Amino acid sequence: MKVIIFGSGGQLGTKVSGLLRQRGHSVVDYNSKDCDFTSQNLKSGLKKIGLEDFRLIVNCAGLIDGGFNTFDKIFNVNVIIFQ
């Protein structure tokens, strides 16, 4: 199965990516250098990736602070961006 993982550079993403590879899946990793979840251009960037080519999309990316000091801003970066 072809899988894309966002946040593959973090602790959870590294584990998930490794487990999926061990089970024979084709995994494409994206980390913060590849895809900036705080960017206003993220949605257009996701369209360029071609998400429809993947059977499974895993989001292990998360932002706790990074200058976003309100719950709403953190929620938007971690959750709303994929709607």
HELIX and SHEET records of a PDB file:
HELIX    1   1 GLN A   11  GLN A   22  1                                  12    
HELIX    2   2 LEU A   42  ILE A   49  1                                   8    
HELIX    3   3 LEU A   51  ASP A   53  5                                   3    
HELIX    4   4 PHE A   71  ASN A   78  1                                   8    
HELIX    5   5 ILE A   80  PHE A   82  5                                   3    
SHEET    1   A 3 SER A  26  TYR A  30  0                                        
SHEET    2   A 3 LYS A   2  PHE A   6  1                                        
SHEET    3   A 3 LEU A  56  ASN A  59  1                                        
END                                                                             
